[in-house]
Amino acid sequence: MSVSLVIFVGVACSNKTSYYQKNLSNHERVSLVEWKQEDEELSPHAMFKRIIAKLNNNTSVVIDDDNLTRKTRASLISKVKSGVKNVQVKCILFKNPGGVRQCLWQNEIKIAEKFEKEERKYCLNADRADKESKEIEVPQKEEGYDEIITVESKLTVHGASIDFNNQV
């Protein structure tokens, strides 16, 4: 049985973590950004070693970060494929039909949810959303992926109810 590495690609607040929770909970979720926040001294090399160790222990992994540039993704994939036998590398690209505005709406909803739980941090602001939407580089097979999947994340409002629908 082969182990898999799934790399999420998408701007902040494009519904990546929600998709993970609903569809890939059998994988271990890692966030290089969160690891770095927890340990500012943690090097990229150490992060790659952690991921490779998990994969070599037959734990499938999801990297739940923005991963906007080909260079960053290709470097990670190259290191993983050289350190792990029979690893399947998949990419899931998150697109929001509503563009930056949809991401900002999703961010507002997340802020409201976090305030309800008294988690007082936010995800995104308009400048960051606009910048990321211009910086994202669409994943290519040449980066080393075995499969690339595109997910459209739609925000639907029904009165007081809000749904995030992910469609492959």
N, C-alpha and C positions, 0 to 999 in steps of 0.2 A: 504494500500500500504506500502510495506517495503522499508526502506532506505538501501543504500548499501555503503560499504567501500571497496575500491579497493586498494590493496597494490601492488605496483610495486616492482619487484625483478630483479636486473640486475646490472652489472658493469657500471661504468661511461661511458657515450657516447655510450650506447647500444640502443639509439633511444627511450627511455622512454617518454620524453616530447613530441616528435613529434607524437608518438602514441596517447598520451592524446589529443593533439590538433586536431587530425584527427578523433578520435573515441569516446572520452569520454568528450567532452566539456559541456555536460549536468551535469557533476559532478564538484564540486569545487576542484581545484587543491591546495594541500598544500605540502609544503616541510619543514620537520622538520629542515633540514640543513639550509635552507634560514631563517626560523624563528629564529634560534639560531644566525645566522650572524647579523640579525637585532637587536636582544636583547640578548647580551651575558649572562645576568642574568636569562634568561628564563629557568626554570627547566623542566625536562621531565614530571613531574606531571602536570605542567601548560599547556604544549603542549597537553597532553592527554585530559585534561579538555576542551581545545579549540575544539579538534576534536569531543569529545562526545557532546558538546553543539551544534555544527553544525549538527551532525547526529540527535540529539533530536529535532532539528528544521526542520526535514525532508529535509535536504540538503545532498545529496549523495556526498561522498568525495573520492578523489584519493590521496594517499600518494605517491608522486613522488620523491623518494629517492632510494639509492642503496639497502637498507634493506637486507644485505648479510647474516646475521646470524639468525638461527632458534630461538635462545633465545630472541633476540630483537623483532622479529616478534610475537612470541608466547605471550610475555609480553603485547605488544600493543593489540593484539586480545583479550586476556583475559580481559583487562581493558575495552575495548570497549563493549564486549558482556555483561559484568556485569553492564555497565552503560546505555545501549541502548537496548530497547525491539525490537524484530523482525528485527534486523540488519542482512543483508546478507553480509558475508565477502568473497571477492574474491581475488585471487592472480593472477597476470599476471607476468610470468617468461619470461624475455627477453634473448634470446640466439642469439649469432652472429655466423653463420657458419664459418666466417673468423677469429674467435677468437680475440685475443688481437690486431693483425694487423688491423683487420677491425675497432675495436674501435678507434685505433690511427688514421686511415684514416678519420673516421667520426669526430674525434676531430679536425683534420687539416681543414676540411671543415667548422666546426663551428667557428674556429678561424678566417678563412677568412671572413665568413659572419659577425662576430662581428666587425672585423676591418673595414668592409665596413660601418657598422652602428656606428663606433667609440666607441664600447663597448670593452674596452681593457682588458678583462679577458679571461682566458682559462679554459678548463674543465679537462684536463687529461695529464699526461705524461707517458712515457713508464714504469717507475718503478711502478707507481700507477696502471696502467692497468694490469701489470703482477701480482702484489700483489693481487688485487681484483679478478682476474680470478682464483687464487688459493684459495681464502678465501670464495667464494660464496658457500653457502649450499643450495642445491635444496629444495624448499618448499615441505612440507609433510602435508597431511590432519590432522595429529595429532596436528599440530600447532593451529588448530581451523578454518581452511578455510571451507567454504561451497562449493567452486569451485576453481580449479587451472587450469589456461589456460597458454599454452606455445606459445609465439610469436617468430618467427624467423625473425630477421631483416637483410635484405640483402641490400648490397650497390651495385648499378649497375651504371656503367659509360658508357655513350653513347656520345662519342666525348667530347663536352664541357658541356654536360648535365649530372647531377648526380641525381639519384633517390634513395630514401630510401624506400624499400618495406617491409612492415610488413605482415607476413603470419601466421595465427593462425593454 
